[in-house]
Amino acid sequence: MSTSTLALHGGTAVRSSDKPWPVWPRYDDREEKALLEVLHRDSWLFGTKTTEFEEAYAAFQGAKYCISCNSGTAAGEIILQALGIGAGDEVLVPPYTFIATASAVLRVGATPIFVDLDDSWCMDAELVEAAITPRTKAIMPVHFGGRVCDMDKMNEVAMRHGIPVIEDACHSWGGRWKDQGTGTLGACGFFSFQASKNITAGEGGGIVTNDEALAEQIRSVSNCGRKTGEPWYYHVNVGSNARLSEFQAAILLCQLERAEEHMQIRIDNAAILNRGLAGIEGLHLQRDSSNITRRAWHLYCLRLDEAAFGCSREAFVNAAVAEGLPIASGYPMPIYKQPVFQELSCYDYKNVSCPFTEDLCEKSGMWLLHQYLLGDASDMEDIIAIIGKIKANASKL
């Protein structure tokens, strides 16, 4: 069979199993030495590594304060509690993200209100204003895939209504909007260091802010309601134990050492893909912005117009996998269609409709994980060749 014939139809795959894609996570003897250093200390919880990491990560994002915690999920809940958001309040969230963005709102007793995306795959700033009610107490946009949302417009709307913007920056380590680090663009922002993330300790989270009073309240909530400088058994808030361990902090410090290098590799490789894929009819790249001065490519996102491209997303994904490219079709449904939301009585989620998000979930959205962007230029050319081959054969799928 010709190499122009799809592997699904008996042709030779562009990418064979003897040429593996980059794996994740990345580590070396630095992590091993750091873990052993903690292991042989007297304390595995309260030591220098957590403080060192918080200081290093605050500097990495350009923030005054960083409060570490045990997950990005916990970070969202902690922030909402620290801001006094609870029963009867509403928080605006996007419907296309991991469920924790919205479930954090439910966990503090408030109600998530879903605002649809635009072609940036981020919350549509033009729709935010109409979603605000007297009960709205925060806007929580997600920098999806590392693409920073339009924070100028988000902040403009938020300031007009006197409500904070909480950045879900769990995909945006090192990202910058107009040279300002994500997480510092609103009242505060939070990050995940879970196993799939660009900087990882298996689990972990972090919150950054430039607001000293908010930072102290966040730290108190994450540390059993304690107050800095007060006795150990003195509690001023209803808090939780969401602390990061010294082991996790030790790994994260090592991850930070190679973060800049990894970011630049992903940026360079994403640029190759953008050039190679931009002209393919029926394939739409995530809309960029000149205000994003550095992007953390957690996902490389593509949207398929099946009529213009010539085949369905399902057929595209099956063909790509057969050619050796493990592309994913993303979230299967908007958050509001998840069973837990459909069964809630606090809000009628059965009648929520976000057309752009539904299109992404049902027929158009696809993404490549960040580790594939850690390959070399020939890896990127293989991705372009695979997609070009599918396009050439789309009518046969």
N, C-alpha and C positions, 0 to 999 in steps of 0.2 A: 504493500500500500504506500502511496505517496505521503510525504511528511505534511502535505497540505490537507490531507484527510484527517478529520478529527479522531482522536484516540477512541472516543465512544463508538466510532464507526469502523474501527479496525486499523486506523492509522497509527503512526509513531508519535508518542507523547512528546511534547516540547521538553518536559522536565522529567527525568527518570529518577528512580529511588536512590541511585548511587550519587545523586547531587542533592543532599539534604538542605533544607532551609535552616537559617540560624535558629538556635533554640533559646529559650528563656526559662528561668533567670540566668544571668551571667554572674559568675563569681570566680574568685581565685584564692590564693593562700592568704590574702588580706583578711577576708571574712573569717577564715579558719583561725588565724592568729588572734583576731579581735574577740572571737567567741571564747577561745581558751583563756584569754586575759580576764574576761568577766568570770568564767568558770572558777578560776583560782582566787577570786577575790572573796572577801568576807560577805559582801552583799550582792545579790542578784537583782535587786529592785532599786534601792536608793543609792546611787553612785554618780560617777562623773559622766558616763556615756550619754545618759539621757539629756543632761544639761548641755553637753557638747553638741549633741545632735540638734537640739532646739535652737541653739545659737547659730549653728551652721546653716540650718534650713531657713531660719529667719533671714539671714544674710543672702542666701540663694534666691529667695523670693523678693528681697528688698523690703522686708517688714521689720518693724520694731520688736514684735513679740511673736513667738511660736509656742504653742502649748501642744505637746504630743499626747496621743491617746492610743487606744488599742485597735481602732478601726475607723475608716471613713464614715461608716454607718453611725457609730457612736458619736463621731465629731458633729454630724448634722444635728443629732438629737441634743447634744450638749449646748450647741450654739442657740438653738431655739429656746431651750429652757433658760439659758443665761440672759436672753433678751426678753424674758417674761411672756413668751407666746404660749397660749394654752387654749382651754375650752372656749368656744365661741369665736375664736379668731380664724382667719383665713390666710393662707400662704400661697402665692402664685408659683407654680412649678411647671416644667415641661413634661409632656406625656411620653417622650422618647428618651429614656435613660434607665439606669438600673433602678429597681423599685425602691431602694433605700432613700432616694431623694424625697419621694412622696411619703413613704412609710414613717420617716422621721417626724413628719408633720403630724401624722396620726398618733404617734407614740407620745407626743406631748399634749394630746387632746384637741389639737386644732384640725382644720379641714383643708386638704390640698385642693386648689383650684387649678385646673389644667389649662395652659395657654399653648397654642399650637406653635410649630416651628416655621421657619422660612427655609430657603434653599442653602442657608449656612448650616443647617441641621441644629441650630440653636433656637431658643425661644424667640419668637417674632416680637421685636420691641414695639412694632406698630399695633400689636394686639393687646399689649399689656395694659395700656390705659383703660380700655373698655372693660377689662376684667376686674378692675379695682372697685371695691365697695367699701362702705364704712367699716367693715369687719376685716379688711385686708391689713395685715400687720407686717408683712415682709414680701419681697420678691426674691426668689431663689433660682436664678438661671444656672444652666450647666454649660461649661465650656466643652462641648461635646467633641470627643475624639482629639481634644487638644486645641480645637478651633475656638478662639476666644469670642464670646458673644459681644454684641454691640454695647459695651459698657457705658459709652457716652449717653446713649438714649435711655438705657436702664436707669442710670443715675439721675438723669434729667426728670424722668417720670417720678422716680422715688422721692426726689427732693421736693417736687411740687406737691406731693401727697404726704410728706413727712414720715416716710417709712424707710426702713433699711433695706439694702441689697446684700444678700448673703450669697457669695459665690460658691457654687459647687464646682470646685476646681480639681476634682478627683481624677481628671484626665489631663491636667495642665501643669505639671511640674516644670518650673522654669519658663513657662509661657509669659509673654509680655504684650501689653497693649499700650502703644505709644511709649515704649521703653519702661513701663511700670509693671511690676510683677503681678501676676494673677494672685488673687487672694487679698491684695491690698487696694483693689479698685473700688470696693464697696465698704460696708462696715467691717466685714471680715470674710474669710474664705477658708474652705477646708479641703483636705487632700487625703487620698487613700494610698497605702503602701501594701495593699493586698497582693497575692502571688502573681496576678496577671499584669500588674502595673509597671510603669517604666522605671520606677525606683521602688524596690520591694524588700520587705523582711518577712515575706509569707503573709503576715497580717500587720496592721498598724495604721495609724492615722495622725494627722496634724492639722492644727488650726492656726492661721496667721491673722494678725490685725495690727493696726497702728494706734488703737484706742487702749490706753493703759487700764482704765476702769473696766472695760469689757474683757480685756485679757485676764484680769484678776478674777472676775466673776466666772469666766470660762474655766480657769484653773481650779477654782473652788468646786464647781459642779463636777469636774472630772476627778476630783480627789476627795470624795466622800464629804463634800460640803465644808472642808477646812478653809481657813484663811491664812494667807502667808504671814508668818511672824507670830502666830498664836500657838498655844500649846497643842500637842498632837490630838488629845481628846477634847477638842474645842471645835464645835461645828456650827457654822452660821447659815448654811444653806442645806436644802435637801439635795444631796448629791449622789453620785454613783462612783464606783471604783472602775475607772476607765483608763488607768495608767498604762503607759508603755514600759516594758521591761528593759533592763540593761542589755539583755541579749539582742533584742530587736534594735535598740538604739545603736549597738555596736555594728550590726550588719548595715544599717541605714547610713552610718557614717562612711562605710566603705563604698556603698552604692553611690553616695554623693561624689566621691572622688572621681568616678568615671562618668558621671551624669552629663557633664559638658561635652565630652567626647562623643557619647552616644547620641546626644541631641543633635550635634552637627552632622553625624552620619545619617540620621533619619531625615534631617532637613535637606541634605544634598540628594539623597535617594528619592525623596518625595518630589523634588524638583525634576528629576529625570522622568518619573512617572507622569507628572503633570504635563511635561512637554510631549511625551509619547502618546498620551491618551486623550489630550485635549481636542483633537480633531475628529474623534470617532463619533459618527452620527448615532444618536440615541443613548449615548453614555454621558452622564453629567457629573462633573466633579463638585465637591463641596465648595460653595462660594467662598472666596478669600476676601480679605480686607487689608488695605495698605496700613491700617492702624495696628495690625498685628505685627509687631517688630521682632518677635521670636515665637515660634510655635512648637509645642511639645506634641509630636505626632504619635498619639496613642493608638489611633486608628486611621487607616487610609480609606476614606468613604467614597462610594460610588453609587449613583442612582441610575437605574435602567428605565428607559422609555421603551417598552417592549414593541410598540407599533413602529417606532423609528429605528430601533436596533434590529428587529426582525425575529426575535424569539422571546420567550418568557424568562423571568428571573430564575425559575426552577431549572429550566433547560440550560441557561447560562452557567449556573452554579455546578450542575452535574457535569457539564462539558469541561469547565475549568478544573474541577477536581480530577477528572480523568486525564487531563493534560499535566497534572502535577502541581496545581495551584489550589491550596486549601482555603478558598475564599468562603466567607460566611454570609448568610442572608440576614443577620442581625436579629433584633428583637422580634418575636413572633406576633406580638400584639401591643397596642398602647397600654400604659399602666392602668388606665381606667377600665380596661376590659379584662384585667386580671380577676380571677374569681373572688379574691378577698375584697376588691373594690365593688364588684357587682352586688355583693351581699351586704354592704354597709347601709345603715339607715340614716347616717348623718348627712348624706347628700345623695341626690339622684344621679349616680354615675352612669346608669343605664342609658340616659339621654344625652350624655356628653359626646360631642363629635369634633374631632380635630383632623380635617381632611388630609393635610400634608403628612401627618404622622401615620394615619391609616394607610396611605399609599406606600410609605416607606416599609411598613410592617407587612402589608399584604402582597405587594408585587414589585417594588422598585429598589429597596435599600439593600446594600451589600457593603461589607468592609473586610479589609485585611488587617491582621494584628500587627502591632508595632515591631515585633521581632523580625518580621520579613524585611523591614526597612533598615535592619542592621547588616544586610548583605552587602555585596559589592555591585558595581555598575552592571556586571553581566547578569546578576540576579534580577535587576530591574528590567533589563532588556528581555529576559525570559518572561516576566510578567506582561510586558507590552506585547511580546510575540504571541503569548497564549490568548490574550484578549483580542488581538488582531485576527488570529486564526478562528476564534469563535465568531467574530463579526463576519468574516468571509464565508462562513458555513452556516450562518444563522438561519437561513431559509430552510435548511435541511433538518433543523432540530424540532 
